Amino acid sequence: MQTALLVVDIQTGTLAPLIGKEAFLKHVNELIDHFHKENLPVVFIKKVGYGELSKSLHREANDPVVTKVQMNSFKAPEFQSVVTEHSLGNFVVVGLMSNACVQSTCKGALAENFPVTLIEDAHDSLIKPMRNSWNKKLKALGVTTMTTKEYLEK
Protein backbone atom coordinates (compact mmCIF):
# COMPACT_ATOMS: atom_id res chain seq x y z
CA MET A 1 0.00 0.00 0.00
CA GLN A 2 1.34 3.38 -1.02
CA THR A 3 1.31 6.59 0.97
CA ALA A 4 -0.38 9.52 -0.76
CA LEU A 5 -0.46 13.22 -0.03
CA LEU A 6 -4.02 14.55 -0.10
CA VAL A 7 -4.14 18.26 -0.95
CA VAL A 8 -7.66 19.21 0.13
CA ASP A 9 -9.56 22.17 -1.34
CA ILE A 10 -6.74 24.65 -1.93
CA GLN A 11 -8.80 26.52 -4.50
CA THR A 12 -9.26 30.10 -5.64
CA GLY A 13 -12.41 30.50 -3.52
CA THR A 14 -11.02 28.99 -0.31
CA LEU A 15 -7.55 30.56 -0.49
CA ALA A 16 -8.57 34.17 -1.33
CA PRO A 17 -9.92 35.13 2.12
CA LEU A 18 -7.19 33.26 4.05
CA ILE A 19 -4.86 35.37 6.17
CA GLY A 20 -1.24 34.19 6.36
CA LYS A 21 -1.46 32.07 3.23
CA GLU A 22 2.24 32.48 2.31
CA ALA A 23 3.58 30.31 5.17
CA PHE A 24 0.73 27.83 4.70
CA LEU A 25 1.44 27.48 0.95
CA LYS A 26 5.19 27.17 1.59
CA HIS A 27 4.58 24.15 3.86
CA VAL A 28 2.09 22.57 1.44
CA ASN A 29 4.47 22.96 -1.52
CA GLU A 30 7.43 21.57 0.46
CA LEU A 31 5.36 18.44 1.04
CA ILE A 32 4.17 18.25 -2.58
CA ASP A 33 7.80 18.55 -3.76
CA HIS A 34 8.88 15.83 -1.32
CA PHE A 35 6.18 13.41 -2.52
CA HIS A 36 7.05 14.11 -6.17
CA LYS A 37 10.75 13.55 -5.47
CA GLU A 38 9.94 10.21 -3.78
CA ASN A 39 7.61 9.22 -6.67
CA LEU A 40 4.66 9.00 -4.31
CA PRO A 41 1.15 10.03 -5.37
CA VAL A 42 -0.13 13.55 -4.75
CA VAL A 43 -3.92 13.71 -5.03
CA PHE A 44 -5.49 17.13 -5.45
CA ILE A 45 -9.05 17.36 -4.19
CA LYS A 46 -11.43 20.17 -5.02
CA LYS A 47 -14.88 20.88 -3.72
CA VAL A 48 -17.59 21.87 -6.17
CA GLY A 49 -18.36 25.59 -6.00
CA TYR A 50 -15.00 26.87 -4.73
CA GLY A 51 -13.23 27.59 -8.01
CA GLU A 52 -10.14 26.11 -9.58
CA LEU A 53 -7.10 24.67 -7.81
CA SER A 54 -4.73 27.45 -6.77
CA LYS A 55 -2.04 28.20 -9.37
CA SER A 56 0.37 28.57 -6.41
CA LEU A 57 0.43 24.78 -5.92
CA HIS A 58 3.34 22.74 -7.34
CA ARG A 59 1.03 20.46 -9.31
CA GLU A 60 2.39 18.13 -12.01
CA ALA A 61 0.42 17.13 -15.08
CA ASN A 62 -0.01 13.48 -14.01
CA ASP A 63 -1.23 14.26 -10.45
CA PRO A 64 -4.82 13.04 -10.05
CA VAL A 65 -7.45 15.72 -9.43
CA VAL A 66 -10.66 14.59 -7.73
CA THR A 67 -13.83 16.68 -7.59
CA LYS A 68 -16.12 16.13 -4.61
CA VAL A 69 -19.43 17.47 -3.34
CA GLN A 70 -19.23 16.33 0.31
CA MET A 71 -16.68 17.43 2.93
CA ASN A 72 -15.25 13.92 3.38
CA SER A 73 -13.07 13.09 0.36
CA PHE A 74 -13.59 9.37 1.05
CA LYS A 75 -17.28 9.77 0.13
CA ALA A 76 -16.41 10.75 -3.47
CA PRO A 77 -16.66 7.80 -5.90
CA GLU A 78 -13.90 9.39 -8.02
CA PHE A 79 -11.61 9.44 -4.96
CA GLN A 80 -12.34 5.78 -4.22
CA SER A 81 -11.30 4.95 -7.81
CA VAL A 82 -7.96 6.76 -7.31
CA VAL A 83 -7.39 4.89 -4.02
CA THR A 84 -7.96 1.55 -5.76
CA GLU A 85 -6.05 2.40 -8.95
CA HIS A 86 -2.93 3.58 -7.06
CA SER A 87 -3.17 1.00 -4.21
CA LEU A 88 -3.31 3.77 -1.62
CA GLY A 89 -3.45 2.76 2.01
CA ASN A 90 -1.84 5.53 4.01
CA PHE A 91 -2.70 9.20 3.81
CA VAL A 92 -1.00 12.48 4.64
CA VAL A 93 -3.50 15.36 4.74
CA VAL A 94 -2.97 19.07 4.09
CA GLY A 95 -5.38 21.78 2.95
CA LEU A 96 -8.40 23.91 3.73
CA MET A 97 -10.49 24.29 5.90
CA SER A 98 -9.36 22.77 9.20
CA ASN A 99 -12.87 22.77 10.66
CA ALA A 100 -14.60 21.43 7.53
CA CYS A 101 -13.14 19.27 4.75
CA VAL A 102 -9.74 18.65 6.40
CA GLN A 103 -11.15 17.19 9.63
CA SER A 104 -13.89 15.36 7.73
CA THR A 105 -11.37 13.72 5.37
CA CYS A 106 -9.15 12.69 8.32
CA LYS A 107 -12.17 11.12 10.02
CA GLY A 108 -13.10 9.47 6.70
CA ALA A 109 -9.67 7.79 6.54
CA LEU A 110 -10.03 6.56 10.13
CA ALA A 111 -13.54 5.24 9.42
CA GLU A 112 -12.06 3.08 6.65
CA ASN A 113 -9.19 1.95 8.92
CA PHE A 114 -6.50 3.79 6.97
CA PRO A 115 -3.55 5.29 8.80
CA VAL A 116 -3.70 9.07 8.43
CA THR A 117 -1.23 11.83 9.26
CA LEU A 118 -2.34 15.44 9.54
CA ILE A 119 0.39 18.01 8.96
CA GLU A 120 -0.19 20.47 11.80
CA ASP A 121 1.11 23.56 10.00
CA ALA A 122 -0.13 22.71 6.49
CA HIS A 123 -3.88 23.04 7.03
CA ASP A 124 -5.70 26.21 7.92
CA SER A 125 -9.01 27.95 8.46
CA LEU A 126 -10.46 31.43 8.30
CA ILE A 127 -10.97 31.09 12.05
CA LYS A 128 -7.34 30.79 13.17
CA PRO A 129 -7.82 28.87 16.47
CA MET A 130 -9.53 26.08 14.49
CA ARG A 131 -6.21 24.67 13.30
CA ASN A 132 -4.84 23.92 16.78
CA SER A 133 -8.24 22.85 18.03
CA TRP A 134 -8.56 20.22 15.26
CA ASN A 135 -4.93 19.12 15.65
CA LYS A 136 -5.79 18.17 19.26
CA LYS A 137 -9.23 16.67 18.51
CA LEU A 138 -8.01 14.53 15.60
CA LYS A 139 -4.92 13.37 17.48
CA ALA A 140 -7.23 12.18 20.28
CA LEU A 141 -9.19 10.16 17.67
CA GLY A 142 -6.06 8.40 16.39
CA VAL A 143 -4.74 10.69 13.66
CA THR A 144 -0.95 11.10 13.71
CA THR A 145 -0.02 14.77 13.83
CA MET A 146 3.35 16.32 13.02
CA THR A 147 4.77 19.50 11.55
CA THR A 148 6.02 19.83 7.98
CA LYS A 149 9.61 19.84 9.28
CA GLU A 150 9.04 16.71 11.39
CA TYR A 151 7.47 14.87 8.45
CA LEU A 152 10.21 15.82 5.99
CA GLU A 153 12.94 14.78 8.43
CA LYS A 154 11.46 11.37 9.33
C-alpha positions as CSV (number, residue, x, y, z in Angstrom):
1,M,0.0,0.0,0.0
2,Q,1.3,3.4,-1.0
3,T,1.3,6.6,1.0
4,A,-0.4,9.5,-0.8
5,L,-0.5,13.2,0.0
6,L,-4.0,14.6,-0.1
7,V,-4.1,18.3,-1.0
8,V,-7.7,19.2,0.1
9,D,-9.6,22.2,-1.3
10,I,-6.7,24.7,-1.9
11,Q,-8.8,26.5,-4.5
12,T,-9.3,30.1,-5.6
13,G,-12.4,30.5,-3.5
14,T,-11.0,29.0,-0.3
15,L,-7.6,30.6,-0.5
16,A,-8.6,34.2,-1.3
17,P,-9.9,35.1,2.1
18,L,-7.2,33.3,4.1
19,I,-4.9,35.4,6.2
20,G,-1.2,34.2,6.4
21,K,-1.5,32.1,3.2
22,E,2.2,32.5,2.3
23,A,3.6,30.3,5.2
24,F,0.7,27.8,4.7
25,L,1.4,27.5,1.0
26,K,5.2,27.2,1.6
27,H,4.6,24.1,3.9
28,V,2.1,22.6,1.4
29,N,4.5,23.0,-1.5
30,E,7.4,21.6,0.5
31,L,5.4,18.4,1.0
32,I,4.2,18.3,-2.6
33,D,7.8,18.5,-3.8
34,H,8.9,15.8,-1.3
35,F,6.2,13.4,-2.5
36,H,7.1,14.1,-6.2
37,K,10.7,13.5,-5.5
38,E,9.9,10.2,-3.8
39,N,7.6,9.2,-6.7
40,L,4.7,9.0,-4.3
41,P,1.1,10.0,-5.4
42,V,-0.1,13.6,-4.7
43,V,-3.9,13.7,-5.0
44,F,-5.5,17.1,-5.4
45,I,-9.0,17.4,-4.2
46,K,-11.4,20.2,-5.0
47,K,-14.9,20.9,-3.7
48,V,-17.6,21.9,-6.2
49,G,-18.4,25.6,-6.0
50,Y,-15.0,26.9,-4.7
51,G,-13.2,27.6,-8.0
52,E,-10.1,26.1,-9.6
53,L,-7.1,24.7,-7.8
54,S,-4.7,27.4,-6.8
55,K,-2.0,28.2,-9.4
56,S,0.4,28.6,-6.4
57,L,0.4,24.8,-5.9
58,H,3.3,22.7,-7.3
59,R,1.0,20.5,-9.3
60,E,2.4,18.1,-12.0
61,A,0.4,17.1,-15.1
62,N,0.0,13.5,-14.0
63,D,-1.2,14.3,-10.5
64,P,-4.8,13.0,-10.0
65,V,-7.5,15.7,-9.4
66,V,-10.7,14.6,-7.7
67,T,-13.8,16.7,-7.6
68,K,-16.1,16.1,-4.6
69,V,-19.4,17.5,-3.3
70,Q,-19.2,16.3,0.3
71,M,-16.7,17.4,2.9
72,N,-15.2,13.9,3.4
73,S,-13.1,13.1,0.4
74,F,-13.6,9.4,1.1
75,K,-17.3,9.8,0.1
76,A,-16.4,10.8,-3.5
77,P,-16.7,7.8,-5.9
78,E,-13.9,9.4,-8.0
79,F,-11.6,9.4,-5.0
80,Q,-12.3,5.8,-4.2
81,S,-11.3,5.0,-7.8
82,V,-8.0,6.8,-7.3
83,V,-7.4,4.9,-4.0
84,T,-8.0,1.5,-5.8
85,E,-6.0,2.4,-8.9
86,H,-2.9,3.6,-7.1
87,S,-3.2,1.0,-4.2
88,L,-3.3,3.8,-1.6
89,G,-3.5,2.8,2.0
90,N,-1.8,5.5,4.0
91,F,-2.7,9.2,3.8
92,V,-1.0,12.5,4.6
93,V,-3.5,15.4,4.7
94,V,-3.0,19.1,4.1
95,G,-5.4,21.8,3.0
96,L,-8.4,23.9,3.7
97,M,-10.5,24.3,5.9
98,S,-9.4,22.8,9.2
99,N,-12.9,22.8,10.7
100,A,-14.6,21.4,7.5
101,C,-13.1,19.3,4.8
102,V,-9.7,18.6,6.4
103,Q,-11.1,17.2,9.6
104,S,-13.9,15.4,7.7
105,T,-11.4,13.7,5.4
106,C,-9.1,12.7,8.3
107,K,-12.2,11.1,10.0
108,G,-13.1,9.5,6.7
109,A,-9.7,7.8,6.5
110,L,-10.0,6.6,10.1
111,A,-13.5,5.2,9.4
112,E,-12.1,3.1,6.6
113,N,-9.2,2.0,8.9
114,F,-6.5,3.8,7.0
115,P,-3.5,5.3,8.8
116,V,-3.7,9.1,8.4
117,T,-1.2,11.8,9.3
118,L,-2.3,15.4,9.5
119,I,0.4,18.0,9.0
120,E,-0.2,20.5,11.8
121,D,1.1,23.6,10.0
122,A,-0.1,22.7,6.5
123,H,-3.9,23.0,7.0
124,D,-5.7,26.2,7.9
125,S,-9.0,27.9,8.5
126,L,-10.5,31.4,8.3
127,I,-11.0,31.1,12.1
128,K,-7.3,30.8,13.2
129,P,-7.8,28.9,16.5
130,M,-9.5,26.1,14.5
131,R,-6.2,24.7,13.3
132,N,-4.8,23.9,16.8
133,S,-8.2,22.8,18.0
134,W,-8.6,20.2,15.3
135,N,-4.9,19.1,15.6
136,K,-5.8,18.2,19.3
137,K,-9.2,16.7,18.5
138,L,-8.0,14.5,15.6
139,K,-4.9,13.4,17.5
140,A,-7.2,12.2,20.3
141,L,-9.2,10.2,17.7
142,G,-6.1,8.4,16.4
143,V,-4.7,10.7,13.7
144,T,-1.0,11.1,13.7
145,T,0.0,14.8,13.8
146,M,3.3,16.3,13.0
147,T,4.8,19.5,11.6
148,T,6.0,19.8,8.0
149,K,9.6,19.8,9.3
150,E,9.0,16.7,11.4
151,Y,7.5,14.9,8.5
152,L,10.2,15.8,6.0
153,E,12.9,14.8,8.4
154,K,11.5,11.4,9.3
